[in-house]
Amino acid sequence: MAARVVSVAFEGVEARRVDVEVQKVGGLSAFVVVGLADKAVGEARERVRAAFAGLGLALPPGRVVANLAPADLPKEGNHYDLPIALALMAVMGIIPQDALDGWAAIGELNLNGEIAPVAGALPAAMAAGALGLGLICPEACGPEAAWAGETAILAPRSLIALVNHFRGSQILSAPKPGPMIDPAAGPDLRDVKGQENAKRALEIAAAGGHNLLFVGPPGSGKSMLAQRLAGILPPLTAAELLETSLVHSLAGLIAKGALTRARPFRAPHHSASMAALTGGGLKVRPGEVSLAHNGVLFLDELPEFSAQALDSLRQPLESAEVTVARANAHVRYPARVQLVAAMNPCRCGAGGLGRGACGKAPRCQQNYQGRVSGPLMDRIDLVVEVPPVTAADLTLPSPAEGSAEVAARVAAARQIQASRAVDGSQMAGASPLNARAEGAWLESIVSLDAPAKALLARAAEAGSLTARGWSRTLRLARTIADLEGAPAVRRVHVAEALIYRKIGPGAEGVAAPMAGVYAF
């Protein structure tokens, strides 16, 4: 006699169907799990055996085989306990087989028969709905799975509660979606005194989703500014919330089914490995760049990260996704992030000019800044010098303009971009932000007049502006124009965009950032 229950295997944010088949065959008493299962899945037989014992049940005599099909798909994780147990109960006649036909199941079993929470309830519920099935999941995962919409959800506390439900003696009610948490009030830009140029760059970066690097001595406010970026970004749209929640569900970051429209802000320590940043490990978990999807990835002390870890971000910053390649699988995670970084001008911190200047300049600066590769720097749209805050700045009262006023301008600029994307010919599903514009779409939204073209061409010749740098300068200029509400990109917008680009000193008629101060 055999029984079958549907479950899922996770490949990135996608959940693939797995048929859990249990059959009782003749032979010596044994319980075997087959189907390319890892150690956690293989140990499910002992958890199922103990959970049955806690309910006063014994495994049937003879050989019991649990097959996870397809056999060539790797099975990882702790969520196969419940479907194996349900299929075994159907074989034993405790649950009717037809009662399980319309359901998929995930969940881990405790030794007393309770169902423990597992990661990935939301993508599992969406996959079940796509298959025309409901989902049976742990009680703690019910509010999260309920966000899947029309998918029927059962969220029992224990195996006995689920058995009673199918027998009709104790009907379980469908769980309700968890709460939608309003974004908490974060640090305000009013706390930052001085640094008007850096605030302007922060506003431009927020408006267009551009990558940003702050360079300045310790205590100048680089980290303080970066931490206030989240307070001026608009909340997640419905589509972005779903994308972000899928990744966070797989990472186990959704507590009690509560979602929030606040954009993710991830700030890993500089000791983070390449796998921690881009994803990987034994079970190919999402990395920081994917956990920051549709939000901000803040890398403080940028040169202190390993060169391998930093260079692993180059491809995700361009393609907005991470592909983790393994011998038996290629796993993709979304990674549409806004990179914000901060660094000192040299290892000593002070730089090459002024009081407390580095005595080893310029070699100390060149060596320290050389830890960040040129290709990664080419993907950063704004490089901003953050000078030390003076005593005069510190004695001034708090600025009259705070995060709320800046956020209003950022929202207006993003609305212009969204409207332009709807009215134009941009591909469906693509990001409407200027930082992601490319190809014919970029050309259509940026139409330069002769003076603007001449300025950009001179910058490219004198400052070694790459082809990527050319496109990123156009995107940046478009964002600056959007903040002004200007329909066309003019020479003044291109000039300001070039100030923030890393084009190096010596471009005649073009402002070179940090020329003669930093080695950029």
N, C-alpha and C positions, 0 to 999 in steps of 0.2 A: 504494500500500500504506500502511496506517495502523496505528498501535498506540496503546494507551492505558494509562496508569498513574495511580492515584489518589494525590492529595496533599491537603493541607489549607490553608485560609486562616484566620488567627486573628482573631476578633472578641471582644475582651476575653479572658476565660478560656475561651471556647468556640472550638472548631475546626470549621469548615464544610468540607464535601467540595468538592474541586476535581479535575476530570478533566483530566489533562494528555494531550492528544492530539497525536501527531506524525505527519505525513503527507509523503511524497515526491511532488511533482508535477512536471510538465514545466516547462520554461523555463530561464532563465539561472540559474547556480549562485548560491544565496543561502540564508541561514538567518534566518528571521523568527520572532519571538515576538509573539503577539497575545493579547488577552483582558484589557485594562485593567491592564497590568503597569506597575509603577513602574520607575525607572531600575535599581535593583539586580536586578530580575527580567529586564529587558531585556538587561543585561550578561551574563546566564547563557549566552547563545549563544557568547560569546568564551571563557568559562571551559570550556564543554563542548568547544569546538573544540580548545583547548589541551590539555585532559585526554585527549582522543582521540589527539592527536598524541603525547603522552607515552606512550601505549600502543601506538604504531605504527599507529594507525588514521587513516583519512581520511574526511571526510564524503562521503556519496554524491553523485554529480553530479546537478545539477538543483536545483530549489527545494525547500527543506525548511521546512515550516510547523509551528510548535509553538503549539497553541491551548490556552489555560487557560480552561476552562468551569466555571461560567457566566460569560459575557463581561461581565455588568454588575456583578460582584463585584470590588472592588479587590484586586489581588494585590500584596503588599508583602513584603520580606524576601529573604533569601539562601538559603532552603531549597528552592527549586524546581529547583536545578541537577541534583540526583540524579534526580528523576522524569523530567525532560526527557531526561537522558542514557540512562536505562533504556528509555524509550519509543523513542528513536532507535536504540538497540542492537537492540530488537525489530524495528524496520523494516529494519535492515541484516541481520537473521538471525543475529546473534551470540547473542542470548538468545531462547528460544522465548516467544512471546506468552502461551501458556497458563501458563508458569511465573510470570508476573507477575500473573495474574488474582486471586490471593488476597492481594495485598499493597498497602499504601500506602507511600509513601516521602517522606522529607525529608532534606535534607543539602546542604551546599555542597561544590563541587569545587575542589581545588587544581589548579594547572597541571600537576602531575605525576601526576594521576589519583587522589590520596589524597582521602578524604572528611573534610572539616573539620566540627567540631561546630557546631550551631545551637541557638538558644533554642527552647523550647516542646516539647521531646521528650515530656514527661509528658502534657500535654493532647492532643498528636497521637496518642500511643499509646492514650489512652482513647477518642478519637474513632474511631480505626481499629477498636478492639475493638467499639464500638457498631455499626459497619458490618459486622461479621463478618469483618474483615480483619486480617492481621498488619501489622507496621510494620517497614520497612527504614530504619535511621537510622545515623548515624556511630558508630564504635566508642566514642568518648568519651561519647556520649549513651546507650549501651546500658544501663548500670546505672540511669540515671534512668528510662528508658522501661520497664524491667522492673518498676517499682513499679506499673504499670497492672494487674497481676494476671494474668488468663487470656489476655491478648493475646500472640500469638506475636511474638517480636522477633528480627530479624536485625541485627547490628551489625558490618558489615565495615569494615576499615581503608581499603580502596581499591576502585576499580572492578574491578580484575583479580581480587581476592579474591571479589567478588560474582559475577563471571562464572564463576569456577571452581566456586563453590558451586552455581549453577544447572546447570552442566554435569556436576556430580557428581564432579569430580576433587579437590575440597577442601571438605568439608562444614564449615560454620560452626556452632559450638555456640551455644546460646541464652545471652545474658548473664544474670548473676545481679543481683538488686537491690543497690544500693549499701548501705553500712553505715547503721545507725541510731545516730546519735551521741547519747550521753547529754548532757543540759544541763551545761555547764561551771559550776563553782562561781563565782558572781559576788561582787560586793561585799556585805558583811554589815552588817546593821543594828547590830551591836555596835560598828561603827566610829563611829556617830553618838552623840555625848554631848549630853545634854540633849534639848530639843525633843520632850518627851513628847506634847504635844498634836498636833504634826505627825505623829508616829509613829502615834498613834491614828487620825488622819484617813487616813493611808496604808493602814492595815489595813482600815478601812471601805471605802475605794475599791477595794482589791484583792478584798475579799469579794464585792462586788456589781457590779464592773465599772463603777464610777462615774467620771465626769470630775472632775478635781482641779486646783486652782490654788493654788500656793504664792506668797505675797506677803511679801517681807521684804528688808532691806538686803543689800548684797553680803557674802559670807562667812558668812551665817547658816546655810547648809547646805541650801538649796533643791534645787540640782542633785544634791547628795550623796544626799538622801532619794529623789529621783525615780529615780536610777540603781539604787537598791536595791529598787524595786518589782518588777522582773523576778524577783528572788530569792525573793519570797513568793507568786508566782502559781503555780497548779498547772500541770503540763505540758499540752500540747495533747492533746485526745482524738483518736481515729482519724479522725473526720469532719473535725475542725478541721485536723488535719495535712494531709489531702488538699486541702482548700480553700486553705490557705496555700501548699502546695507548688505548686499550679497557677499561682498568681500569681508565685511566685519562679522557676518554670521559664520563664515568659514573659519575665521580667527577666534571665534568665541568671545567677541567684544560687545555683543548685544545683551544687556542685562535685563531680565524679566520682560523681554519683548519691547523695550522702550527704544524708540527711534528719535532722532533729532535732526533738524534741518541745518544745524550749525556745520559749517564746512570742517572737514578733518584738519587738524594741525599736528603733524608728527615732527618730533625733534629728537632723533636718535643721538646717542653719545658718539663721540668721534672714534671710539674703539669698536664700533659696529663692523662686522665682517661684510664681505660681498653678499653672502647668502642672506644676512639679516637685512640688507638694504634692498636687494632685488628679488628675494625669494629663493627657496630651495630647502636644503636639509633632507633628512631621511624621508619625510613625507611630503616634500615640496609644498611648504606652507607659504602664504603670501608674505612678501617683505614690506619694509617701511614705505617704499615707493608705491606699492599697491594699497596699503592701508591708508595712504594719503590721497587716494584717488578722488578727483574732483575737489581737492583741497590744497593744502600747503605742506611741502616738505622743507623743513628748516634745518640746515646743516651749519651749526655753529663751529667755529675754529676749523674752517674748511681744509686748510693744508694738513691738519693733524689726522684726517682720515687717510687710510691706506690708498695708495695710488690705484691699486686694483679695484678697490671698492668704488672709488670715485669714477673711474673710467667705465665701470659697469653701468653707470647711469646714463651714459651718452645715448645709447640706442633707445631706452624708454622715454627720454626727454623728447626725442624726435617722433617716435611711432605711437606714443601714448599707451603702450602695452609692454609687458615683460613676457618673454618666452623662455621658460626653464627647460633646457634639453636634458633628457636622461636616455639611457640606452634603450629603455622599454617604453618611453612616453615623452611627449612634448606637451608641457602644461603652460597655458596662457593665463595671465592675470591682467586686468586693466591697470593702467598707470598714467592717467591724465592728471598730472600734478603741476603746480607752480613751485618752482625751486627758488627758495630764498636762502642765501648763505651769508656768512659773516666771517671776516678774517682780519688779523692784524697785518700791518705792512711788512713786518719782519718778525723773526723769532723773539727778539728783544722787546718788540711791541711798539716802541716809540716811533720808528721810522727814521728818515734821514734829515729832517729839518727841525729847527726850534729847540727849545730847552728840553733836555733829557733825550736828545737825539741819539740814535744808535751809532756807536763808535766804529762799527764795522761796515757802515754803508759805503758803497751800494751793494757790495757782494752779499751781505746778510739778507738784504731784501730780495735780490735776484734768486738766491738759493731757496729761500723760504717760499716765495711766490711761484718758483719753478716746480713745486710739488703738485700744483694744479696744472693739468695738461692743457695745451693750446686748444685741442678740439672741444674739451669741456667748456673752456672759457668762451669759445665761439658760440656756444649755445646759450649764453647769458646775455640778455638784451640790455640790461642796465648795470653798469659798474659805477658805484657812487662813493666818492670820498666823504668820510664822516670825520671831520676835524675834532679836536678836543673841545669840550664845552668850557667856555670861559667863565670866570667869576661873575662877570656882568650878566651873562645869561642866567646863571643860577639865582641871582638876586631879583630877577624879573618876576612878576606875577604869572600865574598859569595862563597859557594862551586862551584867547576867547573862542577859538575854533577847536573843536574836539572831534572824536571819531564819528559822531552822528552827522555832523555837517559834511565831512569828507565822504562818509558812506552814501549820503544822498547824491553827491556828484558822481561817485562810482556807479551807483545804480542807474543813474540817468544815462551815463556813457554805455553801460552794458545793454540798456534797453535799446539804444540806437543800433548797436551791433546785432541784437536779436531781430529787430525789425528789418534791418538790411538783409539779414540772412533769409528771412521769410519772403521778402519781396524779390530777392535775387535768385540766382541759379545754384546756390550752394547745395551740395549733396545732402540728402536726408540723413539725419543721425549724426552729422558732423558737428563739431563745436562751433558756435557762432562767434566765439571770441577772436579778436584780431590776432592773438598770439598763435592761433592754429590755422590762420588763412594761408593758402598756398596756391600755386599754379594760376589758372585762369581766374579763379575767384579773387585772389590777391590783386591781380592786375585790374580787375573790374572795380574794386573798391578804392584803389589808390591810382589816381590818374594825375601824374606830376606835370606841372608846367615847365617851360624851358629853364627858368632860374633854379628851380628845385632839382631838376635833372642834372644841371651843370654842377651844382654843389655836391650832389651825391657822387657823381663821376669823379670829381676832384678828390673827394675823400677816399674813394676806392683806389685811386692811383697813388695818392701820397701816403695813405695810412694802411695799405695792404688789407683792405676790407675784402673778405672772402665772398663767394657767391651766397653762402648761407648768411653771412653778415649783411649783405645787401638786402636780402629778403626780410631779415629781422629788423633792419632799420626802417624799411617801408612799413612793416606792421606797427612798429613803435610810433612812427610819425602819424599813422592813421589813428592810433589811440589818442595821441595828444590832440589831434584835430577833433576827435569825438568829445573829449573833455570840454573843449571850447564850444561844441555844437556846430563846428564848421563843416559844411558839406564837402569841401574840397581840401586836399592836402597841399599846403603852400610851402614856400621856401623856409619860413620861420619854423614850421613844424619839423621839417627835415633837419634844420640846424640844431634844434633842441634834441632830437633823437640822436644825432651824431655826438653830442656832448656826452651822452650816457654810454655810447658804444665804445668798446675797447679797440681803438684804432691806432693808438700809439702816438708819440709826439712827432711833430714836424710837418703836419699837413697844413699847407699854407691856406689861410682863410678859414680853417676849420678848427674849432675848439677841440684840443686833445685832452682827454681826462687825465689828471694827475701827472701831466707832463713835467718831467724834472723832479717829481716828488716820489712817485712809485714807478716800479719797473714795467708796469703795464704799458 
